[in-house]
């Protein structure tokens, strides 16, 4: 349950420390764009740490889901979402740049994080 708090504190800190960089890059790439700045390592760590916390939480929910299929489905979707959050640790590509393998993984991570999370809310 520490994951969302770590994410909030980390993203606010990195965003504040890279506010000039983000003004040049464009805030429409926030928060992923902070990984491209001078403190980008911190954004990578934040995404990875948050994803690992979410994975641990989902595994615990799955272990305590019992025989209810709806609970298992919700915990499984949360697990998939946590995997997607972990994959967000791969750096995004700047807007207008050629797509790289790590930028593609970041896009896949975002999709894998966001949509299963919305569905997990419904089932949990």
N, C-alpha and C positions, 0 to 999 in steps of 0.2 A: 504494500500500500504506500510505500515511500516513493515509488516511481513518479507519480504525478507532481509531488512536491519538489523532487529533485529536478524534474523537467522544467517546472515553472521558475524555480530559483536560478537554474543554470541558464535557461534561455534569456531571462531578464538580464542576468549579469553579462552574458556574451553580447547581447543586443546593445546594452549600454556601452560596453567597452569598444564595440565596433560600429558605433552610430555614424561616424564619418564615412567609413567604408561602405556601409549599407546605403547611405545617402547617394554615393557614387554608383553603386551597383543597382540600386532600385529596391525599395522596400517590398515590391510585389514578390520577391523571392524569399521573403522572410518566413520562417526561421532558417530554412535550409541554406540560404545564401550566406549566412554567418559562417558556415564551414569553409567558405572560400577566403575568408579574411585572415588577418594576422593572428587571431586566436581560434582558428578553425579547429584545431585539435580538441578544444573544449566542447565544441558543438558535436563532434564525432563521439566523444566520451559520453556526453549527455544522451544522445540518441541510443547508444549502446547500453548504457546503464538503465535507462528507462525501459528499453525493450527487454532486458534481462529481468528486471523487476516485474514487468507484466507477464513474462513467461512463467516466473516462479509463482505468481498469484494464480495464473490460469491452471497450472499443474495442481496446485493445492485445491482449487475449486473442482477440478476434474476428479481428484481423489476422493472428495467428499460429496460428489454428485449423487451417489446412490444409484438406484436403478431407474431414475427418472430420465427419459430420453431428452426431454427439453433442457434439463440442466446440463446434461452431457454435451448437447449441441451448443449451448451457450458458452460453456467452458472451452469447448473445442474451437469455437470462433474467436474467443478471447486469446487462445493460444496462437492461432494463426495471425491474429492482429499483433501480438507481441513479437512474433517472428518478423513481421513486416516492419515494426518499429526498429528492431535490431538492424535490419537491412538498410534502413534510412541512414545508418552510420557511413555508408558509402557517399562520397561527396557528390553533390548535384553539379550540373554544368551551368555556367553562366548563360543568361538569356542571349540567344543569337549565336552561340558558339556551336561548333560541331559536336555531335553527341559522342560521348566516350562510354566505355563499358561500365565504369563506375557511375556515370550519370544515368545510364539505363537501369542499373540495379537500384538506384535511388528512386526512380519513377516506379519501378515494380514494387519496391518497399512501401512507397506511399499508398499505392492502390491496395496492396496486401494488408496494410495497417488500417486504413480508413474504412473501407466497406465492411470487412468482418467485424470491426468494432461497433459500427452502427447496428448490425444484425445481432451482435452479442448483447447489446443493451435490451433488445426486444425479447430475447430468449431468457436472459437472466432476470 
